[in-house]
Every structure is written in C-alpha cells, then in structure tokens.
Amino acid sequence: MQNRTRNILILLLIALAVVAPIGQGNYIIYVMTSWLIFSIAAMGLNLTLGYAGQISLAQASFMAIGAYVTALLTLVGWHWVLAMPLGLLACFVVGLVLGYPALRVKGHFLAFVTLAFNTLVFLVLRNEEWLTGGSYGLVGMPRPDFGLFSTMKQLHFYYLTLAVTVVAGLAMWGIVRSPWGRAFKALRENPIRAESLGVDTRRITLLAFAIGSTYGGLAGALITPLVQFIEPGSFSVVHSLRILLMVVVGGSGFFFGPFVGAAVVILLPEFLRFTEGYYLIIYSALVILMLVFVPSGLIGVWARIRERFWPRQQIRADMTEGASLK
C-alpha cells in the first residue's frame, strides 16, 4: 500500500513538472531547467557523499569536464546525442582516478584532495586557451535537433531536460535499491564491518566516485546547450560548495533530497526577489536556520514526522514463522 501511494505521488510530481512551465516566460522556464540540471548534479554528489559517505568538493569540476567535452564536439559538428556520452565517459574515467585517494585518506583530508582537484581543473580551463578558450570561454554551442522535435525553444529544451532527469532518476533509483546501493550504505556506516562481511570496499569506493562524477558530467552536458556559453568561472569551487549545499539542505542520503535541495538553492531566491535588495540576506538567514535546526535536511524532517505519526509495522521473523507452521 505504501509503495503504491509513493508511486502515485511520484507520477503526480512528474505530471506537475510537465504542466508547470506552460504559459510561463522564457526566464522562468530557464530557471526551472536550471533546477532540473542541478538536481542531476546533486544526485551524483548525494550518491558519493550521502550513500557512500565519501566527501567530495569537486562536483563542479565534473560538470566542467562534461560541459567542455560536449561543447568542443558539438562545435565541430557532432550531434549532442553523440557528444554527450563521450563527456560522461570522460567523467567516469576521471572520477575513477579521483577515487583512489579515497582509499588512503578520509574525512577532511579527502575534502582537501577533491578541493585541490577542482582548483586544478579550473586552472587548466583558464590557462589552456588553445583548447578551452581561456577566460573568454566557448560560445555558440547548438541545441540538439531531433528532426520533428527541435529544442531551440526554451520550453522544448525544458522538456528534453525533464526527460533526461527522469531517466537519470530511474537509473539512480535502481542503483540505490540494488546490492550496490546496500554496499554503498555499508561503506558509509562502517567500512571495516562492511569488509568483514565480504564487501569489496575498494571497488565500491571507486564506483561511488565514478558514478557520482558521471552524473555531474551529465549536468554539464545539459548546461552547454542551455546557456550556449561556458567559461571556467562557471565551474569554480564556489559552485561545488553550492551543489554540496543542495545535498545537505535537501537531505543527505535521501533519494529525493537533491531535488528539494536544488529547489531551495535555485528557486527560493527567485521567489524572494520581491524583497528587492534584501532577498540575499533573507535567503542566507533561511539557509542558516535550516542547517542549524534541521541538520538531517528537509526530507529528514518529513521522515521523522512519518515515523512519529505513521510508524511502520514491523513483524517479527519468529512470529511469521510460527504463524506459517499453524
């Protein structure tokens, strides 16, 4: 019954996402598209941090890798559908390599390693002008055209992004519900105990970084045709911290946490613009209050309310066995 209710709620949310941009201006649709894209990036970090317990401050750098690989290929005539997988493959390989330091260092030491990697990527993008355009960036990347469906209009590109987000979400749902997902959680809770139970913690750690990085690359591949202009400043450490904020505010380790967190970080400032010059102050104060009083994130609050008022009925295994013997 609970699964059926959850599935109905998810379908209603998808239907709401389909009808929400209808009749809206291009800017509102752009903001909603940005929310979907950053939700994908936050999903990847949530897998690495929330499920596997590996700290990463480099998610924006993988968005950069996915964005620049896709941009460079589409600028020379490749279709987005062909360029995007190569960007994801590059992020998977680089994420796999970045995962190796996590086999030796933990906690804030790992955070510094990933922070240094993000800075390294930023410097390469800024200094290698022959490839990346340097500080001037790349411009003029075409939006994908599928013949009968062109994404040149903002609304059409929103629906493409929504479709990609749904597919990415289903893939992530399958991952976290699979034996891999249980291994990720075991790695987060107690690596030594997980290894004693037969979990290959080395392989799971590398996979957590590789898969999470691939989601960052997918977000970058979507940013490229959305804004049709990318430059190194769009993928600095500040943006990695922004994605981290999405995961923490939404609820680290909860499947829907990235969507809620991205909505708070991306959409909430737009709703507060009526306060004019005070909206950043109000927004910052609200985020601080949430982090202080709701450390488990907004999804965590709902989980606690559900357990308090609608607790799950647990049936003892011995009672079930006894009933079956009668």
C-alpha positions as CSV (number, residue, x, y, z in Angstrom):
1,M,0.0,0.0,0.0
2,Q,2.8,2.4,0.9
3,N,4.7,1.6,-2.3
4,R,1.5,2.3,-4.3
5,T,1.0,5.6,-2.6
6,R,4.6,6.6,-3.2
7,N,4.4,5.7,-6.9
8,I,1.2,7.7,-7.3
9,L,2.8,10.7,-5.7
10,I,5.9,10.4,-8.0
11,L,3.6,10.3,-11.1
12,L,1.7,13.3,-9.8
13,L,5.0,15.2,-9.3
14,I,6.2,14.3,-12.8
15,A,2.8,15.5,-14.2
16,L,3.2,18.7,-12.3
17,A,6.7,19.2,-13.7
18,V,5.2,18.7,-17.2
19,V,2.5,21.3,-16.9
20,A,4.3,23.8,-14.6
21,P,6.2,25.7,-17.4
22,I,3.2,26.1,-19.7
23,G,2.3,29.7,-20.2
24,Q,5.5,30.9,-18.3
25,G,8.0,33.3,-19.8
26,N,11.4,32.2,-21.1
27,Y,13.2,33.3,-17.9
28,I,11.0,31.3,-15.6
29,I,11.4,28.2,-17.9
30,Y,15.2,28.8,-17.8
31,V,15.2,28.8,-14.0
32,M,13.2,25.6,-13.9
33,T,15.5,24.0,-16.4
34,S,18.5,25.0,-14.2
35,W,16.8,23.4,-11.2
36,L,16.5,20.1,-13.1
37,I,20.1,20.2,-14.2
38,F,21.5,21.0,-10.8
39,S,19.3,18.3,-9.4
40,I,21.1,15.8,-11.6
41,A,24.5,17.1,-10.4
42,A,23.3,16.9,-6.7
43,M,22.0,13.3,-7.3
44,G,25.6,12.3,-8.2
45,L,27.1,14.0,-5.1
46,N,24.4,12.5,-3.0
47,L,25.4,9.0,-4.1
48,T,29.1,9.8,-3.3
49,L,28.5,11.6,-0.1
50,G,25.1,10.7,1.2
51,Y,25.0,7.0,0.4
52,A,28.7,6.0,0.3
53,G,30.0,8.6,2.9
54,Q,32.8,9.9,0.7
55,I,33.4,13.6,0.9
56,S,33.8,15.4,-2.4
57,L,34.2,19.1,-3.2
58,A,34.8,18.6,-6.9
59,Q,31.3,18.0,-8.4
60,A,31.5,21.3,-10.3
61,S,34.8,20.2,-12.0
62,F,33.0,17.2,-13.4
63,M,30.2,19.4,-14.7
64,A,33.1,21.3,-16.4
65,I,34.5,18.2,-18.0
66,G,31.1,17.1,-19.3
67,A,30.3,20.6,-20.5
68,Y,33.6,21.2,-22.3
69,V,33.8,17.8,-23.9
70,T,30.2,18.2,-25.2
71,A,30.9,21.8,-26.3
72,L,34.1,21.0,-28.2
73,L,32.5,18.1,-30.1
74,T,29.2,19.9,-30.9
75,L,31.2,22.9,-32.1
76,V,32.9,20.8,-34.7
77,G,29.6,19.3,-36.0
78,W,28.9,16.3,-33.7
79,H,25.2,15.9,-32.6
80,W,24.6,16.4,-28.9
81,V,23.4,12.8,-28.6
82,L,26.8,11.5,-29.7
83,A,28.9,14.1,-27.9
84,M,27.2,13.7,-24.5
85,P,28.1,10.0,-23.9
86,L,31.8,10.8,-24.5
87,G,31.6,13.5,-21.9
88,L,30.1,11.1,-19.5
89,L,32.8,8.5,-20.3
90,A,35.5,11.1,-19.6
91,C,33.9,11.9,-16.2
92,F,33.6,8.3,-15.3
93,V,37.2,7.6,-16.0
94,V,38.4,10.8,-14.2
95,G,36.1,10.1,-11.3
96,L,37.5,6.6,-11.1
97,V,41.0,8.0,-10.8
98,L,39.9,10.6,-8.3
99,G,38.5,7.8,-6.1
100,Y,42.0,6.4,-5.5
101,P,42.9,9.0,-2.9
102,A,39.8,8.0,-1.0
103,L,41.3,4.5,-0.5
104,R,44.0,6.1,1.7
105,V,42.6,9.3,3.2
106,K,39.3,10.1,4.8
107,G,37.3,13.0,6.2
108,H,38.6,16.5,5.8
109,F,41.8,15.2,4.2
110,L,39.7,13.7,1.3
111,A,37.8,17.0,1.1
112,F,41.1,18.9,0.6
113,V,42.2,16.4,-2.1
114,T,38.9,16.9,-4.1
115,L,39.1,20.7,-3.5
116,A,42.6,20.7,-5.0
117,F,41.3,18.7,-8.0
118,N,38.5,21.2,-8.6
119,T,41.1,24.1,-8.5
120,L,43.4,22.2,-10.8
121,V,40.5,21.7,-13.4
122,F,39.7,25.4,-13.1
123,L,43.3,26.5,-13.8
124,V,43.6,24.1,-16.8
125,L,40.4,25.5,-18.3
126,R,41.5,29.1,-17.7
127,N,45.1,28.7,-19.0
128,E,44.8,26.3,-21.9
129,E,43.3,28.9,-24.3
130,W,44.1,26.9,-27.4
131,L,41.6,24.2,-26.3
132,T,39.1,25.8,-23.9
133,G,39.1,29.5,-25.0
134,G,40.6,30.5,-21.6
135,S,38.8,33.2,-19.7
136,Y,36.7,34.0,-22.8
137,G,35.3,30.5,-22.8
138,L,33.4,28.9,-25.6
139,V,30.2,30.3,-27.3
140,G,27.7,29.2,-29.9
141,M,27.1,25.6,-29.0
142,P,24.0,24.4,-30.9
143,R,21.0,23.0,-29.2
144,P,20.1,19.4,-30.2
145,D,17.7,19.0,-33.1
146,F,15.8,15.7,-33.3
147,G,14.1,16.4,-36.6
148,L,10.4,16.6,-35.6
149,F,11.4,17.9,-32.2
150,S,13.8,20.9,-32.0
151,T,15.0,22.2,-28.7
152,M,15.7,25.7,-29.9
153,K,12.6,27.0,-28.0
154,Q,13.1,27.3,-24.2
155,L,10.1,25.2,-23.4
156,H,11.2,22.4,-25.7
157,F,14.6,22.3,-24.1
158,Y,13.0,22.1,-20.7
159,Y,11.1,19.0,-21.7
160,L,14.3,17.4,-23.0
161,T,15.9,18.2,-19.7
162,L,12.9,16.8,-17.8
163,A,13.1,13.6,-19.8
164,V,16.8,13.2,-19.1
165,T,16.2,13.9,-15.4
166,V,13.5,11.2,-15.2
167,V,15.8,8.7,-16.9
168,A,18.7,9.7,-14.6
169,G,16.4,9.4,-11.6
170,L,15.2,6.0,-12.5
171,A,18.8,4.8,-13.0
172,M,19.8,6.2,-9.6
173,W,16.8,4.6,-8.0
174,G,17.9,1.2,-9.5
175,I,21.4,1.8,-8.2
176,V,20.4,2.6,-4.6
177,R,17.9,-0.3,-4.4
178,S,20.4,-2.8,-5.9
179,P,23.1,-4.7,-4.0
180,W,25.5,-1.9,-4.9
181,G,23.3,0.5,-3.0
182,R,23.4,-1.6,0.1
183,A,27.1,-1.9,-0.3
184,F,27.4,1.9,-0.5
185,K,25.4,2.3,2.7
186,A,27.5,-0.3,4.4
187,L,30.6,1.6,3.4
188,R,29.2,4.8,4.9
189,E,28.2,3.2,8.2
190,N,31.3,1.1,8.9
191,P,33.9,0.3,6.3
192,I,35.7,-2.3,8.5
193,R,32.5,-4.2,9.2
194,A,31.4,-4.0,5.6
195,E,34.8,-5.5,4.5
196,S,34.4,-8.3,7.1
197,L,31.0,-9.1,5.6
198,G,32.6,-9.6,2.2
199,V,32.0,-6.2,0.6
200,D,34.9,-5.1,-1.7
201,T,35.2,-1.7,-0.2
202,R,38.0,-0.7,-2.6
203,R,35.8,-1.3,-5.7
204,I,32.7,0.2,-4.1
205,T,34.6,3.4,-3.1
206,L,35.9,3.8,-6.7
207,L,32.4,3.2,-8.1
208,A,30.9,5.8,-5.8
209,F,33.2,8.4,-7.2
210,A,32.9,7.3,-10.8
211,I,29.1,7.1,-10.9
212,G,28.6,10.3,-8.9
213,S,31.1,12.1,-11.2
214,T,29.2,10.8,-14.3
215,Y,26.0,12.5,-13.0
216,G,28.0,15.7,-12.7
217,G,29.1,15.3,-16.3
218,L,25.5,14.7,-17.4
219,A,24.5,18.0,-15.8
220,G,27.4,19.8,-17.5
221,A,26.4,18.3,-20.9
222,L,23.0,19.8,-20.4
223,I,24.3,23.2,-19.3
224,T,26.3,23.6,-22.5
225,P,23.3,23.8,-24.9
226,L,21.1,25.6,-22.3
227,V,23.3,28.7,-21.9
228,Q,25.3,28.2,-25.2
229,F,28.2,29.8,-23.4
230,I,30.6,28.3,-20.9
231,E,33.7,29.7,-19.2
232,P,35.9,28.5,-16.3
233,G,34.3,30.7,-13.7
234,S,31.0,28.8,-14.1
235,F,32.7,25.7,-12.6
236,S,34.8,27.1,-9.7
237,V,35.0,25.8,-6.2
238,V,32.1,28.1,-5.2
239,H,29.8,26.1,-7.4
240,S,31.0,22.8,-5.9
241,L,30.1,24.2,-2.5
242,R,26.7,25.2,-3.9
243,I,26.0,21.7,-5.0
244,L,27.1,20.4,-1.6
245,L,24.6,22.9,0.0
246,M,21.8,21.4,-2.2
247,V,22.6,17.9,-0.9
248,V,22.8,19.0,2.8
249,V,19.7,21.2,2.8
250,G,17.6,18.6,0.9
251,G,18.8,15.7,3.0
252,S,22.0,13.8,2.5
253,G,21.3,10.1,1.9
254,F,17.7,10.5,0.9
255,F,16.7,9.9,-2.7
256,F,14.6,13.0,-3.2
257,G,16.9,15.2,-1.1
258,P,18.8,16.6,-4.2
259,F,15.5,17.7,-5.8
260,V,14.4,19.5,-2.7
261,G,17.8,21.0,-2.0
262,A,18.2,22.2,-5.6
263,A,14.8,23.8,-5.4
264,V,15.8,25.7,-2.2
265,V,19.1,26.9,-3.7
266,I,17.9,27.6,-7.3
267,L,14.2,28.5,-6.9
268,L,13.9,30.1,-3.5
269,P,16.0,33.2,-4.4
270,E,13.6,33.8,-7.3
271,F,10.6,33.8,-5.0
272,L,12.3,36.2,-2.7
273,R,13.1,38.8,-5.4
274,F,10.0,40.8,-4.4
275,T,12.0,41.9,-1.3
276,E,14.5,43.6,-3.7
277,G,17.9,44.3,-2.1
278,Y,17.1,42.2,1.0
279,Y,16.4,38.9,-0.8
280,L,20.0,37.6,-0.4
281,I,20.0,38.4,3.4
282,I,16.7,36.7,3.9
283,Y,17.8,33.7,1.7
284,S,21.0,33.3,3.7
285,A,19.2,33.6,7.0
286,L,16.7,30.9,6.0
287,V,19.5,28.5,4.9
288,I,21.4,29.0,8.1
289,L,18.3,28.3,10.2
290,M,17.6,25.1,8.2
291,L,21.2,23.9,8.7
292,V,21.1,24.7,12.4
293,F,17.6,23.3,13.3
294,V,17.2,20.7,10.5
295,P,20.7,19.1,10.2
296,S,19.2,16.0,8.5
297,G,17.7,18.1,5.7
298,L,14.2,18.9,4.7
299,I,13.5,15.3,3.6
300,G,14.8,14.1,7.0
301,V,12.1,16.2,8.7
302,W,9.4,14.5,6.8
303,A,10.9,11.1,7.6
304,R,10.8,11.9,11.3
305,I,7.2,13.1,11.1
306,R,6.2,10.0,9.2
307,E,7.9,7.7,11.8
308,R,6.2,9.6,14.6
309,F,2.6,9.6,13.3
310,W,2.6,6.8,10.8
311,P,5.2,4.3,12.1
312,R,5.9,1.2,10.0
313,Q,4.6,-2.0,11.5
314,Q,7.4,-4.4,12.0
315,I,6.6,-8.1,12.1
316,R,9.0,-10.3,14.0
317,A,10.5,-13.1,11.9
318,D,9.9,-15.7,14.5
319,M,6.2,-14.7,14.7
320,T,5.9,-15.0,11.0
321,E,7.5,-18.4,11.0
322,G,5.2,-19.5,13.9
323,A,2.1,-18.4,12.0
324,S,3.2,-20.3,8.9
325,L,3.6,-23.5,10.9
326,K,0.0,-23.5,12.2
